[in-house]
Amino acid sequence: MQVVASIERVLAKQWGLWRRDGNIAGDTSRPLDYFFLRNMSVVIPDEVLESARLSEGDVRLELAVALFQQERLTLAQAARLAGMDRMDFQQALASRRIAVHYDVGDFEADRQTLRDLGRL
């Protein structure tokens, strides 16, 4: 079974670097692919998955949880990697007694957003 961890591509078009010939404006020595984040494929032998009793979804969730715990992914990024919406991913974290990273700075930013929206 092949487990594919997808990372969203960053389009050079959004950066204003896209040219119709497929090269990057101002840097014709590099193809457009140079500026993309890439997908990564990880091949895990079936016997390993079977002995660990893991499905592809389980592997994605375990990886997402581990990277979230290490603060290498945000909640949204980890949920996307796990193939879940944020609330489902938060429930998966809660079932493992893993706290969502939310500090005073996040709280203050949320309060300011609520003030800006006229809700505080």
Phi, psi and omega in degrees: 000138179255127178256124183248121176263111183267134174242132183303139177282139175264116186277128177299334178302321180292332181273359182074023183257352186287134171238151184296338179279001177089001177260170180268133179299132178082353180213079184280357180280346182242135176288164181304324182301335180301327186266005179267145163284145187252160171279152179234132177256134176240124180261121178245122182302143180307320183295329177291313179297319180293317181291329178273353182055050181242138172264175176301318179298321178297318181295316179298317180295315180299317179295315180298316180297314181299315181290327176293315179300325180279001182059034177265342175231147173284171177302314181296316180296316181294319178299317179297316178298321180285348182075031183234161169279167187300318182295318178296320179293320177299322177295322177297320177295315181298322180294340178259004181060041177254122182284145174284136180288113181208106184252184182300321178299318177298317180299313180297320178296319178295318178299318179296319178300315179297321177297314180300327179275358180075023181258001176227000000 
